[in-house]
Amino acid sequence: MKARVHIMLKNGVLDPQGEAVRHALGSLGFDGVEGVRQGKVIELDLAEPDASKAEAQVTEMCERLLANTVIESYRVEMI
């Protein structure tokens, strides 16, 4: 079973990488971009065959290691 975790900075948290990308896009002539938020995607291959158990494991992984829940939010997608 596979899981995909989408991790983004929470609203209100400064995103210097996103701002750098927005500025670079403007320098390349893409003037209509008003904001960029940059995040990360993590794909996991899991041995657990039960989808609900696998999702619970991935959620625990996010809470304990993969996401900094103080400043980041995450979404687990079972694929």
Biopython code that builds the backbone (N, CA, C, O; Angstrom):
import numpy as np
from Bio.PDB.StructureBuilder import StructureBuilder

atoms = [
    (1, "MET", "N", (0.854, -1.173, 0.000)),
    (1, "MET", "CA", (0.000, 0.000, 0.000)),
    (1, "MET", "C", (0.899, 1.234, 0.000)),
    (1, "MET", "O", (1.969, 1.244, 0.608)),
    (2, "LYS", "N", (0.449, 2.251, -0.681)),
    (2, "LYS", "CA", (1.202, 3.510, -0.746)),
    (2, "LYS", "C", (0.411, 4.621, -0.068)),
    (2, "LYS", "O", (-0.820, 4.633, -0.055)),
    (3, "ALA", "N", (1.171, 5.547, 0.492)),
    (3, "ALA", "CA", (0.573, 6.749, 1.079)),
    (3, "ALA", "C", (1.355, 7.949, 0.575)),
    (3, "ALA", "O", (2.570, 7.884, 0.386)),
    (4, "ARG", "N", (0.652, 9.027, 0.363)),
    (4, "ARG", "CA", (1.269, 10.296, -0.023)),
    (4, "ARG", "C", (0.885, 11.329, 1.028)),
    (4, "ARG", "O", (-0.289, 11.490, 1.359)),
    (5, "VAL", "N", (1.891, 12.025, 1.545)),
    (5, "VAL", "CA", (1.670, 13.041, 2.569)),
    (5, "VAL", "C", (2.013, 14.401, 1.970)),
    (5, "VAL", "O", (3.119, 14.603, 1.470)),
    (6, "HIS", "N", (1.072, 15.322, 2.023)),
    (6, "HIS", "CA", (1.263, 16.695, 1.551)),
    (6, "HIS", "C", (1.459, 17.574, 2.784)),
    (6, "HIS", "O", (0.599, 17.617, 3.664)),
    (7, "ILE", "N", (2.587, 18.272, 2.844)),
    (7, "ILE", "CA", (2.906, 19.101, 4.002)),
    (7, "ILE", "C", (3.103, 20.542, 3.534)),
    (7, "ILE", "O", (3.865, 20.811, 2.606)),
    (8, "MET", "N", (2.402, 21.460, 4.193)),
    (8, "MET", "CA", (2.490, 22.885, 3.857)),
    (8, "MET", "C", (2.618, 23.695, 5.147)),
    (8, "MET", "O", (2.156, 23.282, 6.210)),
    (9, "LEU", "N", (3.256, 24.853, 5.025)),
    (9, "LEU", "CA", (3.274, 25.773, 6.158)),
    (9, "LEU", "C", (1.854, 26.264, 6.417)),
    (9, "LEU", "O", (1.084, 26.477, 5.481)),
    (10, "LYS", "N", (1.518, 26.440, 7.671)),
    (10, "LYS", "CA", (0.192, 26.948, 8.016)),
    (10, "LYS", "C", (0.067, 28.400, 7.556)),
    (10, "LYS", "O", (1.064, 29.107, 7.414)),
    (11, "ASN", "N", (-1.178, 28.833, 7.324)),
    (11, "ASN", "CA", (-1.430, 30.225, 6.973)),
    (11, "ASN", "C", (-0.906, 31.123, 8.084)),
    (11, "ASN", "O", (-1.057, 30.816, 9.266)),
    (12, "GLY", "N", (-0.298, 32.216, 7.702)),
    (12, "GLY", "CA", (0.246, 33.152, 8.676)),
    (12, "GLY", "C", (1.712, 32.918, 8.994)),
    (12, "GLY", "O", (2.361, 33.781, 9.584)),
    (13, "VAL", "N", (2.247, 31.754, 8.608)),
    (13, "VAL", "CA", (3.668, 31.464, 8.817)),
    (13, "VAL", "C", (4.425, 31.960, 7.598)),
    (13, "VAL", "O", (4.067, 31.632, 6.467)),
    (14, "LEU", "N", (5.469, 32.748, 7.819)),
    (14, "LEU", "CA", (6.260, 33.268, 6.711)),
    (14, "LEU", "C", (6.854, 32.125, 5.894)),
    (14, "LEU", "O", (7.313, 31.126, 6.448)),
    (15, "ASP", "N", (6.841, 32.282, 4.570)),
    (15, "ASP", "CA", (7.364, 31.268, 3.655)),
    (15, "ASP", "C", (8.433, 31.918, 2.779)),
    (15, "ASP", "O", (8.130, 32.326, 1.658)),
    (16, "PRO", "N", (9.677, 32.027, 3.257)),
    (16, "PRO", "CA", (10.712, 32.696, 2.476)),
    (16, "PRO", "C", (11.020, 31.996, 1.154)),
    (16, "PRO", "O", (11.349, 32.664, 0.174)),
    (17, "GLN", "N", (10.922, 30.663, 1.105)),
    (17, "GLN", "CA", (11.156, 29.964, -0.157)),
    (17, "GLN", "C", (10.054, 30.293, -1.163)),
    (17, "GLN", "O", (10.330, 30.526, -2.339)),
    (18, "GLY", "N", (8.831, 30.311, -0.703)),
    (18, "GLY", "CA", (7.721, 30.662, -1.581)),
    (18, "GLY", "C", (7.863, 32.082, -2.106)),
    (18, "GLY", "O", (7.591, 32.347, -3.277)),
    (19, "GLU", "N", (8.288, 32.996, -1.240)),
    (19, "GLU", "CA", (8.480, 34.389, -1.658)),
    (19, "GLU", "C", (9.614, 34.494, -2.683)),
    (19, "GLU", "O", (9.520, 35.276, -3.629)),
    (20, "ALA", "N", (10.674, 33.718, -2.502)),
    (20, "ALA", "CA", (11.775, 33.726, -3.470)),
    (20, "ALA", "C", (11.304, 33.210, -4.824)),
    (20, "ALA", "O", (11.695, 33.746, -5.861)),
    (21, "VAL", "N", (10.474, 32.179, -4.824)),
    (21, "VAL", "CA", (9.932, 31.650, -6.082)),
    (21, "VAL", "C", (9.039, 32.688, -6.744)),
    (21, "VAL", "O", (9.119, 32.896, -7.954)),
    (22, "ARG", "N", (8.177, 33.349, -5.946)),
    (22, "ARG", "CA", (7.297, 34.388, -6.505)),
    (22, "ARG", "C", (8.124, 35.493, -7.151)),
    (22, "ARG", "O", (7.815, 35.940, -8.256)),
    (23, "HIS", "N", (9.168, 35.931, -6.466)),
    (23, "HIS", "CA", (10.031, 36.987, -7.003)),
    (23, "HIS", "C", (10.718, 36.522, -8.291)),
    (23, "HIS", "O", (10.791, 37.281, -9.258)),
    (24, "ALA", "N", (11.216, 35.297, -8.313)),
    (24, "ALA", "CA", (11.881, 34.768, -9.502)),
    (24, "ALA", "C", (10.913, 34.665, -10.680)),
    (24, "ALA", "O", (11.280, 34.952, -11.819)),
    (25, "LEU", "N", (9.692, 34.260, -10.401)),
    (25, "LEU", "CA", (8.693, 34.183, -11.477)),
    (25, "LEU", "C", (8.421, 35.564, -12.058)),
    (25, "LEU", "O", (8.284, 35.713, -13.273)),
    (26, "GLY", "N", (8.341, 36.581, -11.191)),
    (26, "GLY", "CA", (8.162, 37.951, -11.669)),
    (26, "GLY", "C", (9.328, 38.387, -12.535)),
    (26, "GLY", "O", (9.131, 39.061, -13.547)),
    (27, "SER", "N", (10.546, 38.010, -12.149)),
    (27, "SER", "CA", (11.738, 38.354, -12.935)),
    (27, "SER", "C", (11.724, 37.682, -14.298)),
    (27, "SER", "O", (12.327, 38.184, -15.247)),
    (28, "LEU", "N", (11.036, 36.546, -14.401)),
    (28, "LEU", "CA", (10.939, 35.825, -15.672)),
    (28, "LEU", "C", (9.765, 36.296, -16.522)),
    (28, "LEU", "O", (9.514, 35.754, -17.599)),
    (29, "GLY", "N", (9.048, 37.304, -16.038)),
    (29, "GLY", "CA", (7.949, 37.862, -16.813)),
    (29, "GLY", "C", (6.573, 37.342, -16.434)),
    (29, "GLY", "O", (5.588, 37.697, -17.083)),
    (30, "PHE", "N", (6.477, 36.520, -15.411)),
    (30, "PHE", "CA", (5.179, 36.025, -14.955)),
    (30, "PHE", "C", (4.652, 36.971, -13.879)),
    (30, "PHE", "O", (4.762, 36.698, -12.683)),
    (31, "ASP", "N", (4.075, 38.093, -14.329)),
    (31, "ASP", "CA", (3.691, 39.176, -13.428)),
    (31, "ASP", "C", (2.411, 38.920, -12.638)),
    (31, "ASP", "O", (2.173, 39.592, -11.634)),
    (32, "GLY", "N", (1.587, 37.977, -13.058)),
    (32, "GLY", "CA", (0.295, 37.771, -12.411)),
    (32, "GLY", "C", (0.346, 36.921, -11.156)),
    (32, "GLY", "O", (-0.701, 36.681, -10.554)),
    (33, "VAL", "N", (1.508, 36.455, -10.735)),
    (33, "VAL", "CA", (1.598, 35.596, -9.551)),
    (33, "VAL", "C", (1.670, 36.478, -8.306)),
    (33, "VAL", "O", (2.650, 37.194, -8.102)),
    (34, "GLU", "N", (0.641, 36.424, -7.487)),
    (34, "GLU", "CA", (0.570, 37.282, -6.303)),
    (34, "GLU", "C", (1.077, 36.605, -5.046)),
    (34, "GLU", "O", (1.388, 37.282, -4.066)),
    (35, "GLY", "N", (1.167, 35.290, -5.050)),
    (35, "GLY", "CA", (1.656, 34.589, -3.871)),
    (35, "GLY", "C", (2.036, 33.165, -4.201)),
    (35, "GLY", "O", (1.430, 32.534, -5.066)),
    (36, "VAL", "N", (3.039, 32.663, -3.511)),
    (36, "VAL", "CA", (3.483, 31.281, -3.674)),
    (36, "VAL", "C", (3.708, 30.689, -2.286)),
    (36, "VAL", "O", (4.353, 31.309, -1.440)),
    (37, "ARG", "N", (3.183, 29.505, -2.056)),
    (37, "ARG", "CA", (3.446, 28.745, -0.834)),
    (37, "ARG", "C", (4.132, 27.466, -1.281)),
    (37, "ARG", "O", (3.627, 26.749, -2.145)),
    (38, "GLN", "N", (5.272, 27.188, -0.695)),
    (38, "GLN", "CA", (6.017, 25.992, -1.074)),
    (38, "GLN", "C", (5.881, 24.955, 0.026)),
    (38, "GLN", "O", (5.947, 25.280, 1.212)),
    (39, "GLY", "N", (5.692, 23.716, -0.372)),
    (39, "GLY", "CA", (5.559, 22.633, 0.595)),
    (39, "GLY", "C", (6.373, 21.439, 0.164)),
    (39, "GLY", "O", (7.297, 21.558, -0.641)),
    (40, "LYS", "N", (6.028, 20.291, 0.704)),
    (40, "LYS", "CA", (6.722, 19.070, 0.332)),
    (40, "LYS", "C", (5.723, 17.927, 0.254)),
    (40, "LYS", "O", (4.669, 17.942, 0.889)),
    (41, "VAL", "N", (6.093, 16.932, -0.551)),
    (41, "VAL", "CA", (5.293, 15.726, -0.702)),
    (41, "VAL", "C", (6.191, 14.546, -0.364)),
    (41, "VAL", "O", (7.316, 14.450, -0.856)),
    (42, "ILE", "N", (5.692, 13.654, 0.473)),
    (42, "ILE", "CA", (6.432, 12.454, 0.858)),
    (42, "ILE", "C", (5.587, 11.247, 0.473)),
    (42, "ILE", "O", (4.416, 11.162, 0.845)),
    (43, "GLU", "N", (6.177, 10.311, -0.273)),
    (43, "GLU", "CA", (5.491, 9.073, -0.616)),
    (43, "GLU", "C", (6.096, 7.934, 0.178)),
    (43, "GLU", "O", (7.315, 7.798, 0.279)),
    (44, "LEU", "N", (5.222, 7.126, 0.734)),
    (44, "LEU", "CA", (5.646, 6.000, 1.565)),
    (44, "LEU", "C", (5.101, 4.700, 0.984)),
    (44, "LEU", "O", (3.928, 4.624, 0.619)),
    (45, "ASP", "N", (5.948, 3.684, 0.899)),
    (45, "ASP", "CA", (5.508, 2.333, 0.560)),
    (45, "ASP", "C", (5.362, 1.571, 1.872)),
    (45, "ASP", "O", (6.323, 1.432, 2.628)),
    (46, "LEU", "N", (4.172, 1.086, 2.132)),
    (46, "LEU", "CA", (3.869, 0.470, 3.427)),
    (46, "LEU", "C", (3.568, -1.017, 3.271)),
    (46, "LEU", "O", (2.958, -1.437, 2.287)),
    (47, "ALA", "N", (4.000, -1.803, 4.245)),
    (47, "ALA", "CA", (3.728, -3.241, 4.239)),
    (47, "ALA", "C", (2.318, -3.553, 4.749)),
    (47, "ALA", "O", (1.777, -4.619, 4.456)),
    (48, "GLU", "N", (1.727, -2.641, 5.500)),
    (48, "GLU", "CA", (0.402, -2.851, 6.095)),
    (48, "GLU", "C", (-0.666, -2.959, 5.001)),
    (48, "GLU", "O", (-0.854, -2.016, 4.233)),
    (49, "PRO", "N", (-1.373, -4.106, 4.920)),
    (49, "PRO", "CA", (-2.394, -4.262, 3.869)),
    (49, "PRO", "C", (-3.729, -3.582, 4.185)),
    (49, "PRO", "O", (-4.499, -3.289, 3.271)),
    (50, "ASP", "N", (-4.010, -3.330, 5.459)),
    (50, "ASP", "CA", (-5.283, -2.723, 5.855)),
    (50, "ASP", "C", (-5.188, -1.201, 5.723)),
    (50, "ASP", "O", (-4.349, -0.567, 6.363)),
    (51, "ALA", "N", (-6.054, -0.623, 4.888)),
    (51, "ALA", "CA", (-5.976, 0.809, 4.573)),
    (51, "ALA", "C", (-6.168, 1.684, 5.814)),
    (51, "ALA", "O", (-5.450, 2.671, 5.978)),
    (52, "SER", "N", (-7.097, 1.356, 6.672)),
    (52, "SER", "CA", (-7.338, 2.197, 7.843)),
    (52, "SER", "C", (-6.171, 2.124, 8.828)),
    (52, "SER", "O", (-5.805, 3.136, 9.425)),
    (53, "LYS", "N", (-5.585, 0.941, 9.002)),
    (53, "LYS", "CA", (-4.420, 0.818, 9.880)),
    (53, "LYS", "C", (-3.224, 1.554, 9.291)),
    (53, "LYS", "O", (-2.476, 2.219, 10.008)),
    (54, "ALA", "N", (-3.051, 1.429, 7.971)),
    (54, "ALA", "CA", (-1.941, 2.114, 7.303)),
    (54, "ALA", "C", (-2.087, 3.625, 7.450)),
    (54, "ALA", "O", (-1.110, 4.317, 7.738)),
    (55, "GLU", "N", (-3.292, 4.137, 7.257)),
    (55, "GLU", "CA", (-3.510, 5.573, 7.388)),
    (55, "GLU", "C", (-3.239, 6.039, 8.822)),
    (55, "GLU", "O", (-2.679, 7.116, 9.028)),
    (56, "ALA", "N", (-3.629, 5.245, 9.795)),
    (56, "ALA", "CA", (-3.358, 5.591, 11.197)),
    (56, "ALA", "C", (-1.851, 5.620, 11.459)),
    (56, "ALA", "O", (-1.365, 6.488, 12.183)),
    (57, "GLN", "N", (-1.120, 4.685, 10.880)),
    (57, "GLN", "CA", (0.336, 4.665, 11.040)),
    (57, "GLN", "C", (0.968, 5.912, 10.430)),
    (57, "GLN", "O", (1.843, 6.532, 11.035)),
    (58, "VAL", "N", (0.524, 6.273, 9.236)),
    (58, "VAL", "CA", (1.081, 7.440, 8.557)),
    (58, "VAL", "C", (0.749, 8.716, 9.333)),
    (58, "VAL", "O", (1.583, 9.616, 9.435)),
    (59, "THR", "N", (-0.447, 8.791, 9.870)),
    (59, "THR", "CA", (-0.815, 9.950, 10.686)),
    (59, "THR", "C", (0.104, 10.056, 11.895)),
    (59, "THR", "O", (0.546, 11.150, 12.246)),
    (60, "GLU", "N", (0.391, 8.935, 12.529)),
    (60, "GLU", "CA", (1.304, 8.961, 13.676)),
    (60, "GLU", "C", (2.707, 9.375, 13.234)),
    (60, "GLU", "O", (3.387, 10.118, 13.942)),
    (61, "MET", "N", (3.142, 8.900, 12.066)),
    (61, "MET", "CA", (4.453, 9.306, 11.528)),
    (61, "MET", "C", (4.509, 10.816, 11.343)),
    (61, "MET", "O", (5.514, 11.452, 11.659)),
    (62, "CYS", "N", (3.429, 11.380, 10.831)),
    (62, "CYS", "CA", (3.374, 12.831, 10.615)),
    (62, "CYS", "C", (3.446, 13.579, 11.935)),
    (62, "CYS", "O", (4.181, 14.557, 12.064)),
    (63, "GLU", "N", (2.687, 13.120, 12.901)),
    (63, "GLU", "CA", (2.637, 13.789, 14.202)),
    (63, "GLU", "C", (3.978, 13.711, 14.930)),
    (63, "GLU", "O", (4.342, 14.630, 15.663)),
    (64, "ARG", "N", (4.709, 12.619, 14.729)),
    (64, "ARG", "CA", (5.940, 12.405, 15.492)),
    (64, "ARG", "C", (7.214, 12.821, 14.762)),
    (64, "ARG", "O", (8.224, 13.116, 15.400)),
    (65, "LEU", "N", (7.173, 12.848, 13.399)),
    (65, "LEU", "CA", (8.418, 13.117, 12.686)),
    (65, "LEU", "C", (8.264, 13.932, 11.403)),
    (65, "LEU", "O", (8.981, 14.912, 11.207)),
    (66, "LEU", "N", (7.349, 13.544, 10.540)),
    (66, "LEU", "CA", (7.338, 14.089, 9.180)),
    (66, "LEU", "C", (6.929, 15.552, 9.100)),
    (66, "LEU", "O", (7.433, 16.285, 8.249)),
    (67, "ALA", "N", (6.036, 15.986, 9.959)),
    (67, "ALA", "CA", (5.559, 17.372, 9.926)),
    (67, "ALA", "C", (5.834, 18.048, 11.262)),
    (67, "ALA", "O", (5.701, 17.438, 12.323)),
    (68, "ASN", "N", (6.213, 19.301, 11.194)),
    (68, "ASN", "CA", (6.330, 20.121, 12.402)),
    (68, "ASN", "C", (4.956, 20.742, 12.612)),
    (68, "ASN", "O", (4.646, 21.784, 12.034)),
    (69, "THR", "N", (4.142, 20.110, 13.430)),
    (69, "THR", "CA", (2.732, 20.501, 13.543)),
    (69, "THR", "C", (2.524, 21.864, 14.191)),
    (69, "THR", "O", (1.401, 22.367, 14.215)),
    (70, "VAL", "N", (3.578, 22.465, 14.712)),
    (70, "VAL", "CA", (3.461, 23.823, 15.249)),
    (70, "VAL", "C", (3.290, 24.816, 14.096)),
    (70, "VAL", "O", (2.507, 25.760, 14.197)),
    (71, "ILE", "N", (4.025, 24.599, 13.004)),
    (71, "ILE", "CA", (3.999, 25.553, 11.892)),
    (71, "ILE", "C", (3.527, 24.939, 10.575)),
    (71, "ILE", "O", (3.340, 25.660, 9.595)),
    (72, "GLU", "N", (3.331, 23.614, 10.537)),
    (72, "GLU", "CA", (2.939, 22.956, 9.290)),
    (72, "GLU", "C", (1.638, 22.192, 9.465)),
    (72, "GLU", "O", (1.333, 21.683, 10.543)),
    (73, "SER", "N", (0.882, 22.125, 8.382)),
    (73, "SER", "CA", (-0.282, 21.251, 8.342)),
    (73, "SER", "C", (0.023, 20.142, 7.340)),
    (73, "SER", "O", (0.890, 20.295, 6.480)),
    (74, "TYR", "N", (-0.688, 19.035, 7.455)),
    (74, "TYR", "CA", (-0.445, 17.922, 6.541)),
    (74, "TYR", "C", (-1.769, 17.265, 6.153)),
    (74, "TYR", "O", (-2.789, 17.392, 6.832)),
    (75, "ARG", "N", (-1.698, 16.565, 5.037)),
    (75, "ARG", "CA", (-2.858, 15.797, 4.556)),
    (75, "ARG", "C", (-2.340, 14.454, 4.075)),
    (75, "ARG", "O", (-1.395, 14.395, 3.289)),
    (76, "VAL", "N", (-2.955, 13.374, 4.542)),
    (76, "VAL", "CA", (-2.568, 12.024, 4.168)),
    (76, "VAL", "C", (-3.505, 11.549, 3.071)),
    (76, "VAL", "O", (-4.726, 11.669, 3.177)),
    (77, "GLU", "N", (-2.910, 11.007, 2.015)),
    (77, "GLU", "CA", (-3.675, 10.477, 0.879)),
    (77, "GLU", "C", (-3.220, 9.026, 0.672)),
    (77, "GLU", "O", (-2.043, 8.769, 0.419)),
    (78, "MET", "N", (-4.143, 8.102, 0.780)),
    (78, "MET", "CA", (-3.828, 6.694, 0.531)),
    (78, "MET", "C", (-4.010, 6.431, -0.963)),
    (78, "MET", "O", (-5.074, 6.695, -1.522)),
    (79, "ILE", "N", (-2.970, 5.911, -1.599)),
    (79, "ILE", "CA", (-3.036, 5.680, -3.057)),
    (79, "ILE", "C", (-2.739, 4.236, -3.402)),
    (79, "ILE", "O", (-2.750, 3.867, -4.576)),
]
sb = StructureBuilder()
sb.init_structure("model")
sb.init_model(0)
sb.init_chain("A")
sb.init_seg("    ")
for serial, (resi, resn, name, xyz) in enumerate(atoms, 1):
    if name == "N":
        sb.init_residue(resn, " ", resi, " ")
    sb.init_atom(name, np.array(xyz, "f"), 0.0, 1.0, " ", f" {name:<3s}", serial, name[0])
structure = sb.get_structure()
